[in-house]
Amino acid sequence: MEQRSTQVSAQSSVQSSPQSSPTLASQIAATIEQQIRPFVERDGGSIAFHAFDDGVVYVTMTGACSSCAAVSITLKSGVERTLRKAFREVKSVALWQQ
């Protein structure tokens, strides 16, 4: 069983909907920061958590990821798979639209 940390870096702004727990959003943000971001950075990109709403985790992908044709594969096969395995509440991952 994976240990879930509630520590969130200063770079992550944790937002959650009224239906979701701020603690859950913090745990998701910490998982992205600690487990997913290092893998994305190896390819010259970066990932940041923005919000968790109604089962959807919203992130931004920057650096090399922002112009990569495989960003959707990274989101679904990497990020979403990892988060769904760690948190039963996560249904999908989507890019944050500003």
N, C-alpha and C positions, 0 to 999 in steps of 0.2 A: 504494500500500500504506500502511495506517495505521501510524503509530508508536505503540508501546505503552509507556507509562510505568509504572515500578514505584513511583512516589511515591504514598503513600496519606495522606490527611489524618488528623489525630488523631481525628476524629469517626467514622471507619470502623473497625469491628473486623473484621479479616479472619479468616474461619474457612474451613477447607477440610476435606474428608473425607480419610481416609488414601489414597484412590485418586487424589485430585487434588493438583496441585502448589501449595504455598503461594505460589509466584511467580505462577502463573496466577491464583489468587484475588486477589492484590495488583493484578495488571494489570486484572482485571475491576473491582475496586473503584475503581481510579484512573480507568478509563473512565467509570464511573457518575458519579464526583465531578466530572470535568473536562468531559465531553461531554454527559451526560444531565441532571444536576442543574440546570444553568443554564436549560434549557428548561422543566423542571418548575417551577422557582421563578418564572418569568415569569407563571404562572397562580396564584401564591400557595401552591404546594405545596412539598414536599420529598421527596427519596428518599434512602434509606440502604441500603448493602450490608450483608448479614448473613452470608451463607454461600454457598459453592458446593459442591454435593454431587451426584455422579453425573449431571452435565450440567445440573443445575437451579441457577439463580441465585436466591437468596432475598433479597428486599428488603422494606423497610417504606416506606409512603407516608404522609406526615403533612401537616399544614396543610390547605389546601383540598382536597387529594387524598383525605384520609381520609374525607370525606363525599360525595365526588363520584360520581355514578352512572357516569361514564365511566372510572373507574379501571382497569377490566379492558381497555378499549380502549387506554388509555395504556400499560399493561403489555405487551400483545401487539403492537400496531401501532407503538409507539414504542420502548420499552425493549428488548423481546425482539428485534425486528428489528435494532436497532443492535448489540446484543451478539452475535447470531448471525452478523452480517456481519463483525464484528471478530475473533471467536473461534470456530473450528470446533468446539471442545469444548462450547460452550453449546447445549443442546437446547431449553430453555425458561426462563421467568422466572415466579416465583410469589411471592405475598405471604408474608412470614415469619409463622408462627403461634407465638405465645409460649406 
